[in-house]
Amino acid sequence: MGTYLDGILDYHREQAANDRRSVDVLIDQAAETAPTRGFAERIKSRPPEELAVIAEFKRRSPSKGDLAMHLVPAEVAQKYEQGGATCLSVLTDQPHFAGSPQDLQEARNACALPVLRKDFTVDLRNICDARLMGADAVLLIAAALDDYQLNDFSALAQELTLDVLLEIHDEVEAERALNVGASLIGVNQRDLHTFAVDTERALRVARALPAEVLRVAESGIASPADGPALAQAGFDALLVGEWLVIAEDPAQSVADLRRSPANTNSRPETQ
């Protein structure tokens, strides 16, 4: 049975197949852009008693439909920064999330935070585009890529000084991520088939990752009350979108997430 991800990937693969731009030319152009802000390093350097918060900008989602179509990227980024967000995540997919590269550029220009390009990377050109639009990190989804692509895409991102957030859903994908040397791994709590949030699986997968890996909890985080269990399982950061974009006071909401009790001084033993 197909997943919601399959349809999105089909669209992006078709776009990539019709892209006639030279990868070599794009790499040369990307290499000439301004320095990145250090996405992973910002997570590492957070206060030890706090969880890092990757605050996301998005207007809609395939599972929930329209969330907040009126949002202005610069205004939201500034509110997130005021609340103490560690990094930003910006959706640039237009058909499914109503995002754009311009959203990322406007958000990044309005603050000093590192920015993740949240999109569906299926081609080397996508990585170059992320760098060219000003991103500091790029998302790779293990469920969307084979091992060769994971390795090849990670290598190009590193060459272009982009951090990679490698997203996984289970232990099999965790092993694949570790095999390509991933050091920043996101565990998506949402089931690809049902959209249901499975926190227990996410906690189990996180505990199986080596201590040196930075761990990001993704999807389904609905309040600061979700923080302590995720921190106890060894997560370093929370990537939160929907709950923040519909919040009355995004700055305060980010601050509340950041102050979720964290136990990062005693990370769990890996299995």
TORDOTOR-684808 format. One record per residue (C-alpha): residue in three letters; residue number from 1; chain; x, y, z. Coordinates in Angstrom, 3 decimals, always signed. Layout:
REM TORDOTOR-684808
(atom "ALA" NUM "A" (X Y Z))
...
//
This chain:
REM TORDOTOR-684808
(atom "MET" 1 "A" (+0.000 +0.000 +0.000))
(atom "GLY" 2 "A" (+1.310 +3.436 -0.903))
(atom "THR" 3 "A" (+1.834 +6.225 +1.599))
(atom "TYR" 4 "A" (+1.075 +9.933 +1.480))
(atom "LEU" 5 "A" (+4.807 +10.401 +0.962))
(atom "ASP" 6 "A" (+4.744 +8.390 -2.264))
(atom "GLY" 7 "A" (+2.478 +10.854 -4.058))
(atom "ILE" 8 "A" (+4.586 +13.816 -3.003))
(atom "LEU" 9 "A" (+7.774 +12.071 -4.084))
(atom "ASP" 10 "A" (+6.293 +11.183 -7.472))
(atom "TYR" 11 "A" (+5.664 +14.880 -8.070))
(atom "HIS" 12 "A" (+9.193 +15.908 -7.095))
(atom "ARG" 13 "A" (+10.818 +13.107 -9.085))
(atom "GLU" 14 "A" (+8.910 +14.192 -12.160))
(atom "GLN" 15 "A" (+10.116 +17.755 -11.624))
(atom "ALA" 16 "A" (+13.689 +16.508 -11.276))
(atom "ALA" 17 "A" (+13.420 +14.387 -14.418))
(atom "ASN" 18 "A" (+12.462 +17.488 -16.402))
(atom "ASP" 19 "A" (+15.245 +19.643 -14.910))
(atom "ARG" 20 "A" (+17.905 +20.203 -17.561))
(atom "ARG" 21 "A" (+20.219 +22.410 -15.493))
(atom "SER" 22 "A" (+23.853 +21.345 -15.167))
(atom "VAL" 23 "A" (+24.704 +19.974 -11.737))
(atom "ASP" 24 "A" (+28.321 +21.076 -12.128))
(atom "VAL" 25 "A" (+27.301 +24.646 -12.890))
(atom "LEU" 26 "A" (+24.953 +24.710 -9.897))
(atom "ILE" 27 "A" (+27.694 +23.365 -7.620))
(atom "ASP" 28 "A" (+30.052 +26.116 -8.759))
(atom "GLN" 29 "A" (+27.381 +28.741 -8.153))
(atom "ALA" 30 "A" (+26.489 +27.342 -4.745))
(atom "ALA" 31 "A" (+30.129 +27.304 -3.676))
(atom "GLU" 32 "A" (+30.291 +31.066 -4.190))
(atom "THR" 33 "A" (+27.437 +31.927 -1.816))
(atom "ALA" 34 "A" (+27.808 +33.448 +1.650))
(atom "PRO" 35 "A" (+28.905 +31.203 +4.561))
(atom "THR" 36 "A" (+26.306 +29.077 +6.315))
(atom "ARG" 37 "A" (+25.318 +29.706 +9.921))
(atom "GLY" 38 "A" (+26.006 +26.265 +11.366))
(atom "PHE" 39 "A" (+22.699 +24.503 +11.957))
(atom "ALA" 40 "A" (+23.999 +21.468 +13.853))
(atom "GLU" 41 "A" (+26.496 +23.534 +15.810))
(atom "ARG" 42 "A" (+23.717 +25.793 +17.056))
(atom "ILE" 43 "A" (+21.880 +22.750 +18.417))
(atom "LYS" 44 "A" (+25.048 +21.506 +20.111))
(atom "SER" 45 "A" (+25.678 +24.858 +21.780))
(atom "ARG" 46 "A" (+22.220 +25.211 +23.371))
(atom "PRO" 47 "A" (+22.030 +25.559 +27.187))
(atom "PRO" 48 "A" (+22.523 +22.042 +28.625))
(atom "GLU" 49 "A" (+19.347 +22.196 +30.675))
(atom "GLU" 50 "A" (+17.183 +22.996 +27.659))
(atom "LEU" 51 "A" (+15.915 +21.230 +24.558))
(atom "ALA" 52 "A" (+16.782 +22.922 +21.305))
(atom "VAL" 53 "A" (+13.725 +24.118 +19.395))
(atom "ILE" 54 "A" (+13.650 +24.021 +15.600))
(atom "ALA" 55 "A" (+10.648 +26.235 +14.946))
(atom "GLU" 56 "A" (+8.940 +25.588 +11.644))
(atom "PHE" 57 "A" (+7.211 +27.899 +9.199))
(atom "LYS" 58 "A" (+4.481 +26.289 +7.136))
(atom "ARG" 59 "A" (+1.043 +27.308 +5.934))
(atom "ARG" 60 "A" (-0.573 +23.942 +5.305))
(atom "SER" 61 "A" (+0.055 +20.203 +5.496))
(atom "PRO" 62 "A" (-1.241 +17.183 +3.541))
(atom "SER" 63 "A" (-2.752 +15.669 +6.696))
(atom "LYS" 64 "A" (-4.425 +18.784 +8.166))
(atom "GLY" 65 "A" (-4.980 +20.997 +5.138))
(atom "ASP" 66 "A" (-4.737 +24.768 +5.565))
(atom "LEU" 67 "A" (-3.197 +25.790 +8.892))
(atom "ALA" 68 "A" (-2.400 +29.498 +8.643))
(atom "MET" 69 "A" (-2.321 +30.718 +5.074))
(atom "HIS" 70 "A" (-1.934 +34.350 +6.127))
(atom "LEU" 71 "A" (+1.486 +33.922 +7.749))
(atom "VAL" 72 "A" (+4.316 +36.278 +6.798))
(atom "PRO" 73 "A" (+7.743 +34.574 +6.934))
(atom "ALA" 74 "A" (+9.732 +37.534 +8.279))
(atom "GLU" 75 "A" (+7.247 +38.250 +11.062))
(atom "VAL" 76 "A" (+7.063 +34.615 +12.152))
(atom "ALA" 77 "A" (+10.856 +34.197 +12.085))
(atom "GLN" 78 "A" (+11.298 +37.242 +14.309))
(atom "LYS" 79 "A" (+8.739 +35.958 +16.800))
(atom "TYR" 80 "A" (+10.421 +32.565 +16.900))
(atom "GLU" 81 "A" (+13.778 +34.226 +17.495))
(atom "GLN" 82 "A" (+12.318 +36.379 +20.281))
(atom "GLY" 83 "A" (+11.107 +33.209 +21.971))
(atom "GLY" 84 "A" (+14.592 +31.718 +21.905))
(atom "ALA" 85 "A" (+14.296 +29.298 +18.995))
(atom "THR" 86 "A" (+17.552 +27.525 +18.206))
(atom "CYS" 87 "A" (+16.964 +27.176 +14.465))
(atom "LEU" 88 "A" (+14.262 +27.598 +11.844))
(atom "SER" 89 "A" (+12.697 +25.113 +9.469))
(atom "VAL" 90 "A" (+10.938 +26.472 +6.391))
(atom "LEU" 91 "A" (+8.773 +24.461 +3.979))
(atom "THR" 92 "A" (+9.589 +25.334 +0.382))
(atom "ASP" 93 "A" (+7.252 +22.801 -1.266))
(atom "GLN" 94 "A" (+4.453 +24.711 -2.988))
(atom "PRO" 95 "A" (+1.839 +22.154 -4.142))
(atom "HIS" 96 "A" (+1.522 +20.308 -0.835))
(atom "PHE" 97 "A" (+2.593 +22.854 +1.817))
(atom "ALA" 98 "A" (+2.022 +26.243 +0.115))
(atom "GLY" 99 "A" (+5.676 +27.122 +0.623))
(atom "SER" 100 "A" (+8.359 +28.645 -1.580))
(atom "PRO" 101 "A" (+12.081 +29.435 -1.714))
(atom "GLN" 102 "A" (+11.087 +33.071 -1.150))
(atom "ASP" 103 "A" (+9.585 +32.084 +2.203))
(atom "LEU" 104 "A" (+12.941 +30.706 +3.275))
(atom "GLN" 105 "A" (+14.856 +33.745 +2.065))
(atom "GLU" 106 "A" (+12.515 +36.191 +3.794))
(atom "ALA" 107 "A" (+12.572 +34.241 +7.048))
(atom "ARG" 108 "A" (+16.363 +33.924 +7.089))
(atom "ASN" 109 "A" (+16.923 +37.582 +6.220))
(atom "ALA" 110 "A" (+14.718 +38.641 +9.122))
(atom "CYS" 111 "A" (+16.699 +36.877 +11.846))
(atom "ALA" 112 "A" (+20.093 +35.449 +12.792))
(atom "LEU" 113 "A" (+18.985 +31.824 +13.094))
(atom "PRO" 114 "A" (+20.245 +28.955 +10.918))
(atom "VAL" 115 "A" (+17.557 +27.655 +8.570))
(atom "LEU" 116 "A" (+16.673 +24.156 +7.388))
(atom "ARG" 117 "A" (+15.200 +23.843 +3.928))
(atom "LYS" 118 "A" (+12.300 +21.466 +4.616))
(atom "ASP" 119 "A" (+11.466 +19.857 +1.298))
(atom "PHE" 120 "A" (+11.647 +16.544 -0.541))
(atom "THR" 121 "A" (+15.193 +16.103 -1.792))
(atom "VAL" 122 "A" (+15.299 +13.631 -4.693))
(atom "ASP" 123 "A" (+18.066 +15.059 -6.879))
(atom "LEU" 124 "A" (+21.512 +16.622 -6.491))
(atom "ARG" 125 "A" (+20.109 +19.847 -7.939))
(atom "ASN" 126 "A" (+17.775 +20.118 -4.937))
(atom "ILE" 127 "A" (+20.801 +20.326 -2.649))
(atom "CYS" 128 "A" (+22.419 +23.005 -4.783))
(atom "ASP" 129 "A" (+19.144 +24.926 -4.811))
(atom "ALA" 130 "A" (+18.979 +24.775 -1.010))
(atom "ARG" 131 "A" (+22.412 +26.386 -0.773))
(atom "LEU" 132 "A" (+21.602 +28.958 -3.436))
(atom "MET" 133 "A" (+18.396 +30.067 -1.709))
(atom "GLY" 134 "A" (+20.290 +30.601 +1.543))
(atom "ALA" 135 "A" (+19.602 +27.448 +3.543))
(atom "ASP" 136 "A" (+22.035 +26.282 +6.199))
(atom "ALA" 137 "A" (+20.799 +22.683 +6.286))
(atom "VAL" 138 "A" (+18.921 +20.287 +4.049))
(atom "LEU" 139 "A" (+16.501 +17.463 +4.813))
(atom "LEU" 140 "A" (+17.124 +13.942 +3.516))
(atom "ILE" 141 "A" (+14.363 +11.374 +4.109))
(atom "ALA" 142 "A" (+15.595 +7.791 +4.383))
(atom "ALA" 143 "A" (+12.231 +6.420 +3.214))
(atom "ALA" 144 "A" (+12.555 +8.429 +0.000))
(atom "LEU" 145 "A" (+16.115 +7.524 -0.972))
(atom "ASP" 146 "A" (+18.227 +4.440 -1.537))
(atom "ASP" 147 "A" (+21.591 +3.970 +0.147))
(atom "TYR" 148 "A" (+23.529 +5.260 -2.848))
(atom "GLN" 149 "A" (+21.467 +8.465 -2.886))
(atom "LEU" 150 "A" (+21.819 +8.948 +0.867))
(atom "ASN" 151 "A" (+25.590 +8.713 +0.568))
(atom "ASP" 152 "A" (+25.856 +10.809 -2.591))
(atom "PHE" 153 "A" (+23.490 +13.533 -1.415))
(atom "SER" 154 "A" (+25.149 +13.712 +2.023))
(atom "ALA" 155 "A" (+28.560 +14.074 +0.410))
(atom "LEU" 156 "A" (+27.429 +16.952 -1.810))
(atom "ALA" 157 "A" (+25.759 +18.707 +1.113))
(atom "GLN" 158 "A" (+28.992 +18.431 +3.074))
(atom "GLU" 159 "A" (+30.959 +19.780 +0.117))
(atom "LEU" 160 "A" (+28.623 +22.796 +0.041))
(atom "THR" 161 "A" (+28.881 +23.234 +3.862))
(atom "LEU" 162 "A" (+25.225 +22.343 +4.385))
(atom "ASP" 163 "A" (+24.295 +20.325 +7.462))
(atom "VAL" 164 "A" (+22.083 +17.298 +6.793))
(atom "LEU" 165 "A" (+19.069 +16.396 +8.904))
(atom "LEU" 166 "A" (+18.524 +12.752 +7.979))
(atom "GLU" 167 "A" (+14.959 +11.721 +8.766))
(atom "ILE" 168 "A" (+14.122 +8.145 +9.787))
(atom "HIS" 169 "A" (+11.029 +6.289 +10.971))
(atom "ASP" 170 "A" (+12.320 +3.005 +12.401))
(atom "GLU" 171 "A" (+15.364 +0.946 +13.405))
(atom "VAL" 172 "A" (+16.067 -0.267 +9.871))
(atom "GLU" 173 "A" (+16.288 +3.307 +8.611))
(atom "ALA" 174 "A" (+18.361 +4.227 +11.668))
(atom "GLU" 175 "A" (+20.972 +1.653 +10.652))
(atom "ARG" 176 "A" (+20.984 +2.997 +7.096))
(atom "ALA" 177 "A" (+21.483 +6.542 +8.386))
(atom "LEU" 178 "A" (+24.396 +5.497 +10.578))
(atom "ASN" 179 "A" (+25.969 +3.597 +7.685))
(atom "VAL" 180 "A" (+26.296 +6.839 +5.708))
(atom "GLY" 181 "A" (+27.778 +8.653 +8.699))
(atom "ALA" 182 "A" (+24.770 +10.750 +9.677))
(atom "SER" 183 "A" (+25.452 +12.854 +12.770))
(atom "LEU" 184 "A" (+22.129 +14.735 +12.893))
(atom "ILE" 185 "A" (+19.161 +12.354 +12.781))
(atom "GLY" 186 "A" (+15.481 +13.233 +12.939))
(atom "VAL" 187 "A" (+13.021 +10.602 +14.130))
(atom "ASN" 188 "A" (+9.596 +11.227 +12.613))
(atom "GLN" 189 "A" (+6.910 +10.143 +15.053))
(atom "ARG" 190 "A" (+4.193 +10.100 +12.402))
(atom "ASP" 191 "A" (+3.311 +6.817 +10.708))
(atom "LEU" 192 "A" (+3.627 +7.117 +6.924))
(atom "HIS" 193 "A" (+0.542 +4.969 +6.324))
(atom "THR" 194 "A" (-1.943 +6.180 +8.943))
(atom "PHE" 195 "A" (-0.680 +9.674 +9.905))
(atom "ALA" 196 "A" (-0.962 +8.499 +13.532))
(atom "VAL" 197 "A" (+1.718 +9.669 +15.966))
(atom "ASP" 198 "A" (+3.647 +6.779 +17.521))
(atom "THR" 199 "A" (+5.753 +8.300 +20.278))
(atom "GLU" 200 "A" (+6.697 +4.946 +21.778))
(atom "ARG" 201 "A" (+8.377 +3.911 +18.543))
(atom "ALA" 202 "A" (+10.208 +7.224 +18.360))
(atom "LEU" 203 "A" (+11.464 +6.820 +21.925))
(atom "ARG" 204 "A" (+12.658 +3.295 +21.172))
(atom "VAL" 205 "A" (+14.469 +4.319 +17.999))
(atom "ALA" 206 "A" (+16.150 +7.279 +19.694))
(atom "ARG" 207 "A" (+17.496 +5.097 +22.471))
(atom "ALA" 208 "A" (+19.120 +2.845 +19.880))
(atom "LEU" 209 "A" (+21.195 +5.677 +18.387))
(atom "PRO" 210 "A" (+24.806 +6.269 +19.486))
(atom "ALA" 211 "A" (+25.359 +8.988 +22.068))
(atom "GLU" 212 "A" (+27.405 +11.130 +19.681))
(atom "VAL" 213 "A" (+24.476 +11.531 +17.272))
(atom "LEU" 214 "A" (+22.318 +14.638 +17.614))
(atom "ARG" 215 "A" (+18.683 +13.490 +17.767))
(atom "VAL" 216 "A" (+15.694 +15.531 +16.636))
(atom "ALA" 217 "A" (+12.088 +14.582 +17.437))
(atom "GLU" 218 "A" (+9.805 +15.420 +14.512))
(atom "SER" 219 "A" (+6.016 +15.575 +14.085))
(atom "GLY" 220 "A" (+3.195 +15.261 +16.562))
(atom "ILE" 221 "A" (+4.615 +17.529 +19.272))
(atom "ALA" 222 "A" (+1.527 +19.281 +20.601))
(atom "SER" 223 "A" (+2.673 +21.016 +23.791))
(atom "PRO" 224 "A" (+5.636 +21.492 +26.157))
(atom "ALA" 225 "A" (+4.314 +18.474 +28.056))
(atom "ASP" 226 "A" (+5.741 +16.280 +25.287))
(atom "GLY" 227 "A" (+9.272 +17.463 +26.008))
(atom "PRO" 228 "A" (+10.354 +15.565 +29.134))
(atom "ALA" 229 "A" (+9.823 +12.044 +27.762))
(atom "LEU" 230 "A" (+11.596 +12.947 +24.535))
(atom "ALA" 231 "A" (+14.508 +14.471 +26.445))
(atom "GLN" 232 "A" (+14.721 +11.416 +28.674))
(atom "ALA" 233 "A" (+15.007 +9.231 +25.571))
(atom "GLY" 234 "A" (+18.002 +11.259 +24.455))
(atom "PHE" 235 "A" (+16.499 +13.744 +22.035))
(atom "ASP" 236 "A" (+18.432 +16.989 +21.771))
(atom "ALA" 237 "A" (+15.888 +18.992 +19.797))
(atom "LEU" 238 "A" (+12.216 +19.284 +18.951))
(atom "LEU" 239 "A" (+11.117 +20.219 +15.429))
(atom "VAL" 240 "A" (+7.695 +21.784 +15.839))
(atom "GLY" 241 "A" (+5.474 +23.256 +13.154))
(atom "GLU" 242 "A" (+1.718 +22.950 +13.404))
(atom "TRP" 243 "A" (+1.437 +23.752 +17.126))
(atom "LEU" 244 "A" (+3.533 +26.888 +16.679))
(atom "VAL" 245 "A" (+1.991 +28.288 +13.495))
(atom "ILE" 246 "A" (-1.498 +28.238 +15.017))
(atom "ALA" 247 "A" (-0.379 +29.554 +18.418))
(atom "GLU" 248 "A" (-1.712 +32.937 +19.567))
(atom "ASP" 249 "A" (+1.732 +33.866 +20.911))
(atom "PRO" 250 "A" (+4.444 +32.032 +18.936))
(atom "ALA" 251 "A" (+7.284 +33.629 +20.904))
(atom "GLN" 252 "A" (+5.890 +32.461 +24.233))
(atom "SER" 253 "A" (+5.120 +29.032 +22.800))
(atom "VAL" 254 "A" (+8.733 +28.632 +21.644))
(atom "ALA" 255 "A" (+9.955 +29.729 +25.066))
(atom "ASP" 256 "A" (+7.704 +27.179 +26.756))
(atom "LEU" 257 "A" (+9.017 +24.384 +24.525))
(atom "ARG" 258 "A" (+12.610 +25.409 +25.101))
(atom "ARG" 259 "A" (+12.157 +25.249 +28.859))
(atom "SER" 260 "A" (+10.660 +21.770 +28.798))
(atom "PRO" 261 "A" (+12.544 +19.805 +31.462))
(atom "ALA" 262 "A" (+15.552 +18.235 +29.770))
(atom "ASN" 263 "A" (+17.853 +15.534 +31.089))
(atom "THR" 264 "A" (+20.666 +15.960 +28.606))
(atom "ASN" 265 "A" (+23.393 +15.549 +31.216))
(atom "SER" 266 "A" (+22.635 +11.816 +31.550))
(atom "ARG" 267 "A" (+21.862 +10.441 +28.108))
(atom "PRO" 268 "A" (+20.439 +6.938 +28.015))
(atom "GLU" 269 "A" (+22.615 +3.931 +27.303))
(atom "THR" 270 "A" (+22.362 +2.829 +23.683))
(atom "GLN" 271 "A" (+21.171 -0.657 +22.994))
//
